[in-house]
Amino acid sequence: MNETSAETPGQPAMPPRRTGVLLVNLGTPDATDYWSMRRYLKEFLSDPRVIEENRLKWWLALNLFILVVRPARKGRDYDKIWNKERDESPLKTITRAQAEKLSEALPDRYLSIDWAMRYGNPSIASRLTAMQAAGCDRILVVPLYPQYAAATTATVGDEVFRVLSKMRVQPALRIAAPYYAEPAYIDALATSLGAALETLGFKPEVVIASFHGIPAAYVAKGDPYYRHCVETTRLLRQRLGYDSEKLMLTFQSRFGPTEWLQPYTDVTVKALAERGVKSIAVITPGFSADCLETLEEIAMENAEIFRHAGGENFAVVPCLNDSPGGMTVIRDIVLRELKGWI
């Protein structure tokens, strides 16, 4: 690439051409107080990809009930895991670190690496605009969701295209494919699980692979998410030599009265304890970084459910985060998707 571009009379010189890489995760509130939580939840739960409900019916439920009571409750949950030193959520801390380490791993002077949140800050709009201003005429967007779901991966694309629709000069765009079956990802999960189990003072009788749930109706409409979760779990069992009794697939984080993907994690944890299982470990392969759903819902809520029902030893395996294995996965995905650009 050339460092400089020819000037057009009456117009400023174009900045050097660059390629941008934008890592995107789900989102985070700016703080744990009521109004910060309300802003975040309103943005998140107003997305029609996330809640596929009659819009008028959902608007009434959201604004007259959910956004009245839920912000305070979720704020208390976030406060349990908040990174007090940096005054931010762990998801923000980890995603920033992933972008920084990716920049170190790919020190190309014409490659600009950044990160954003689909909901909350830094926004996709702010980072894409900054990349364009820095001369990025090609941008790779990497949704950090191993398994594709319309409520996660697709909504990143929706927001990216919304931002580009307002640009006079649009950059060329690629959106990375899901990586639920990539060998590097499966190897990293297996290595992470093995290393975590070696540090425990007990041997788990059962390992649970807990994925974030979605309404069963979404899968009935054609969403591939369930199949992706099943395939990830199958490959992980194969890699570890576990059967379906040793490594169980479950789904967490259901919301509302409708049926979600089953089996449910909390119900499974309780049932295992009640049938006499004393020691379990939980791995969360659908999350690329530790967040509320892993640090509070699994490590605190589900641990309490297990022990209250008679279980004794409960361990949570950290997400891949910015670990060497986790960064190998992200680096490999980026290099795969950038072929022909750099």
C-alpha positions, 0 to 999 in steps of 0.5 A, spaced: 500 500 500 502 507 498 503 511 504 500 517 501 495 519 495 494 524 490 490 530 492 484 532 488 484 540 487 479 543 493 479 537 497 484 534 503 489 528 501 486 522 503 489 518 509 493 512 508 489 506 506 488 501 512 484 495 514 480 495 520 478 489 524 473 490 529 471 485 535 464 485 537 461 482 544 454 483 546 454 489 551 455 492 558 452 497 562 456 503 563 455 503 571 450 499 576 445 504 578 438 504 576 438 509 570 445 506 567 442 499 567 435 502 565 438 505 559 442 498 557 436 494 558 432 498 554 437 498 548 438 491 549 431 488 550 428 493 544 432 490 539 426 486 535 432 480 533 432 479 541 425 479 543 421 476 537 414 479 540 408 483 537 411 490 538 406 493 541 405 488 546 412 488 548 413 495 548 407 495 553 410 490 557 417 493 557 416 500 559 410 499 564 413 493 567 420 490 565 424 497 565 421 499 572 423 493 576 428 489 572 434 495 572 435 495 580 435 487 580 440 486 575 444 492 577 445 488 584 447 482 580 452 486 576 455 489 582 457 483 585 462 482 579 463 489 577 471 491 576 471 496 581 478 498 580 477 500 573 469 501 574 467 497 568 464 490 567 468 484 566 466 483 559 469 490 557 475 489 561 476 482 557 474 485 550 479 491 551 484 486 553 483 481 547 483 487 542 490 489 545 493 482 545 490 481 538 494 488 536 500 485 539 500 478 535 498 482 528 503 488 528 501 490 521 502 498 520 496 498 516 492 494 520 487 497 525 484 493 531 479 496 535 473 493 539 466 495 541 459 493 544 453 491 540 449 494 546 452 500 550 459 503 550 463 503 546 458 503 540 459 500 534 457 506 530 463 510 534 468 505 532 466 504 525 466 512 524 473 512 527 476 507 523 473 510 517 476 517 519 483 513 520 483 511 513 480 504 513 477 502 507 476 495 508 473 493 515 472 486 518 467 485 523 468 479 528 462 477 532 465 474 538 459 469 538 462 462 537 455 459 535 450 463 530 444 466 533 439 471 530 439 474 537 446 475 537 450 475 530 445 477 526 444 483 530 451 485 530 450 485 522 444 489 523 447 495 526 453 495 522 449 496 516 445 501 519 451 505 521 454 504 513 447 506 511 449 513 513 456 514 510 457 517 504 463 513 502 462 506 505 468 501 506 468 494 504 465 490 509 466 482 511 463 479 517 466 473 520 463 467 520 461 463 526 467 458 529 463 453 533 467 447 530 473 450 528 479 446 531 483 451 534 476 453 538 475 446 540 482 445 542 482 451 546 476 449 550 479 442 551 485 445 554 482 450 558 477 445 561 483 440 562 488 445 566 482 448 570 480 440 572 487 439 574 487 445 579 481 442 583 481 439 590 476 434 587 474 430 581 468 432 578 463 426 576 459 430 571 461 436 567 456 441 564 457 445 558 452 450 559 450 455 553 446 461 553 439 459 551 434 462 546 426 461 545 425 454 542 420 458 537 426 461 534 429 454 532 423 452 530 423 458 525 430 456 522 435 459 527 441 454 527 443 456 534 441 449 537 445 445 532 451 449 533 451 448 540 450 440 539 456 440 534 460 444 539 459 439 544 459 433 540 466 435 538 468 437 545 466 430 547 470 427 542 476 431 543 476 429 551 473 422 550 467 423 554 460 421 553 454 424 554 453 422 561 460 425 563 459 432 559 452 434 559 449 439 554 444 445 557 442 452 556 441 457 561 439 464 562 431 463 560 427 469 560 419 470 560 414 465 560 415 462 554 419 455 552 426 456 551 431 450 549 432 445 554 435 442 558 435 448 563 442 448 566 439 450 573 434 444 573 439 440 571 444 442 576 438 441 581 437 434 579 444 432 579 444 434 586 438 430 588 440 424 585 446 424 589 452 427 585 456 431 589 461 434 585 460 437 578 464 442 574 461 447 569 464 450 562 461 455 558 463 454 551 458 459 548 461 465 551 468 468 549 469 472 555 467 472 562 460 476 564 454 476 568 452 470 565 458 466 567 460 470 573 454 471 577 449 466 574 453 460 574 458 461 579 454 464 584 446 462 583 447 455 580 452 454 585 447 455 590 442 451 587 447 445 587 449 446 594 442 447 597 439 441 593 445 436 596 451 437 592 458 439 595 463 441 590 461 446 584 467 449 580 466 454 574 471 453 568 473 460 566 471 462 559 477 463 554 478 470 555 484 473 553 488 467 555 493 464 550 488 459 547 483 464 547 487 469 543 489 463 538 482 462 536 481 470 535 487 470 531 486 464 527 479 467 525 481 474 523 487 471 519 482 466 515 477 472 514 482 477 512 485 473 506 486 477 500 486 483 504 492 483 507 
